[in-house]
């Protein structure tokens, strides 16, 4: 399995020195990947109808992952850079294609684009996108992204995007893997039909059950399970032994990637997060 680290941006206060230190340490310790979560903006939850039920508020800091990866490409040489996940349907498809292509080019092909539909309708409203059609829009976007990255000129008229003989130049040197994320049956079906893999999160029993569900949908689509990635982002509060135990369970379940999470462990500095990922790596050998 490939081994990654989730950047704990909600706990490091947007400190650029912390970002630099954790990114460099992730590669130096020997990990295979760095993953970053995504929110364009945080929202006040109180007084909303319908209620906002997601885990983040206006008090949680987030960097834009594709912009941050532009910096990470300059200070690393080997690790994969993973959006885990980018809320794709609230963004302009052509612009994401351009940004992702540049990260892939400048990093030497180290980008893996994880995408999801999101939960914060206030972000969609502020960005001028319809929250209620986000699943349908993302399904269309995945195919369009692949065409923009591979075809010299693209003509496309879809339900949500229109591209009139446009060229993405330069294009990435190789296909950019697209992984879906989510916790619903439509997300699992979408991934089995359209994606190169899936990014899971949460309780291990639910995650393993979801992975089995996706394997069934892959069979229905006539796709080879062995060519489909299964990436598990460990839950908040996973201490060293819990992380090691989860690695073993995920490996036994046929997982292909996992990412160590250091959030909700009470750390106050970048160095404490770095020490934790070093201990997990050492315990795994």
Long-range contacts (C-beta under 8 A, 24 or more apart in sequence): 1-247, 1-250, 1-251, 1-255, 1-256, 1-257, 1-258, 2-32, 2-33, 2-80, 2-256, 2-257, 2-258, 3-31, 3-32, 3-33, 3-247, 3-257, 3-258, 3-259, 3-260, 3-281, 3-284, 4-31, 4-32, 4-33, 4-34, 4-35, 4-80, 4-82, 4-231, 4-257, 4-258, 4-259, 4-260, 5-31, 5-33, 5-34, 5-35, 5-259, 5-260, 5-262, 5-277, 6-35, 6-36, 6-37, 6-84, 6-233, 6-234, 6-259, 6-260, 6-261, 6-262, 6-263, 7-34, 7-35, 7-36, 7-37, 7-68, 8-261, 8-262, 8-263, 8-267, 8-273, 9-36, 9-37, 9-61, 9-62, 9-63, 10-37, 10-56, 10-60, 10-61, 10-62, 10-263, 11-262, 11-263, 11-267, 11-273, 12-61, 12-270, 12-273, 13-61, 14-61, 14-63, 15-270, 17-270, 18-269, 18-270, 19-63, 19-68, 19-71, 20-71, 20-75, 21-270, 21-271, 21-274, 22-270, 22-273, 22-274, 23-71, 23-72, 23-75, 23-76, 24-75, 24-76, 25-274, 25-277, 25-278, 26-76, 26-79, 26-277, 27-76, 27-77, 27-78, 27-79, 29-274, 29-277, 29-278, 29-281, 30-281, 31-79, 31-260, 31-277, 31-281, 32-79, 32-80, 32-257, 33-79, 33-80, 33-81, 33-82, 33-112, 33-257, 33-259, 34-72, 34-76, 34-79, 34-80, 34-81, 34-82, 35-82, 35-83, 35-84, 35-114, 35-233, 35-259, 36-63, 36-65, 36-68, 36-69, 36-81, 36-82, 36-83, 36-84, 37-62, 37-65, 37-84, 37-85, 38-62, 38-64, 38-65, 38-83, 38-84, 38-85, 38-86, 38-87, 39-87, 39-120, 39-123, 40-64, 40-87, 40-90, 40-123, 40-126, 40-127, 41-122, 41-123, 41-126, 43-120, 43-122, 43-123, 48-122, 50-121, 52-119, 52-120, 52-121, 52-122, 53-119, 54-119, 54-120, 56-120, 66-96, 66-99, 66-100, 66-103, 69-103, 69-107, 69-111, 70-102, 70-103, 70-106, 72-107, 73-103, 73-106, 73-107, 73-110, 76-107, 78-110, 79-110, 80-110, 80-111, 80-112, 81-107, 81-110, 81-111, 81-112, 82-111, 82-112, 82-114, 82-179, 82-199, 82-231, 82-259, 83-111, 83-112, 83-113, 83-114, 83-115, 84-114, 84-181, 84-199, 84-231, 84-233, 84-259, 85-114, 85-115, 85-116, 85-179, 85-180, 85-181, 85-199, 86-113, 86-114, 86-115, 86-116, 87-115, 87-116, 87-117, 87-118, 87-120, 87-123, 88-115, 88-116, 88-117, 88-138, 88-141, 88-142, 89-117, 89-118, 89-124, 89-129, 89-133, 89-134, 89-135, 89-137, 89-138, 89-141, 90-118, 90-123, 90-124, 90-127, 90-129, 90-134, 91-127, 91-129, 93-141, 93-144, 93-145, 93-148, 93-160, 93-161, 94-148, 94-161, 94-163, 94-166, 94-168, 96-141, 96-145, 97-144, 97-145, 97-148, 97-149, 97-168, 98-168, 100-145, 100-149, 100-172, 100-176, 101-148, 101-149, 101-168, 101-170, 101-171, 101-172, 101-176, 104-172, 104-173, 104-174, 104-176, 105-170, 105-172, 105-173, 109-172, 109-173, 109-174, 111-176, 112-176, 112-177, 112-179, 113-145, 113-176, 113-177, 113-178, 113-179, 114-178, 114-179, 114-180, 114-181, 114-199, 114-231, 115-141, 115-142, 115-178, 115-179, 115-180, 115-181, 116-180, 116-181, 116-182, 116-187, 116-199, 117-182, 117-187, 133-160, 135-186, 135-187, 135-190, 136-160, 138-190, 139-190, 139-194, 142-178, 142-194, 142-195, 143-194, 145-176, 145-178, 146-175, 146-178, 149-175, 149-176, 150-175, 177-229, 179-229, 179-231, 183-210, 185-213, 188-213, 188-214, 188-217, 189-217, 191-217, 192-217, 192-218, 192-220, 192-221, 192-223, 192-228, 193-217, 193-221, 195-228, 196-228, 196-229, 197-228, 197-229, 197-230, 197-231, 197-256, 197-257, 198-228, 198-229, 198-230, 198-231, 199-231, 199-233, 200-230, 200-231, 200-232, 200-233, 201-232, 201-233, 201-235, 202-235, 203-235, 204-232, 204-235, 204-246, 204-249, 204-250, 207-232, 207-250, 208-249, 208-250, 208-253, 211-253, 211-254, 211-255, 215-254, 225-254, 229-256, 229-257, 230-254, 230-255, 230-256, 230-257, 231-255, 231-256, 231-257, 231-258, 231-259, 232-257, 232-258, 232-259, 233-258, 233-259, 233-261, 234-258, 234-259, 234-260, 234-261, 235-261, 236-261, 236-263, 236-264, 237-263, 237-264, 237-265, 238-265, 239-265, 240-276, 240-279, 240-280, 240-283, 241-283, 243-280, 244-280, 244-283, 244-284, 247-284
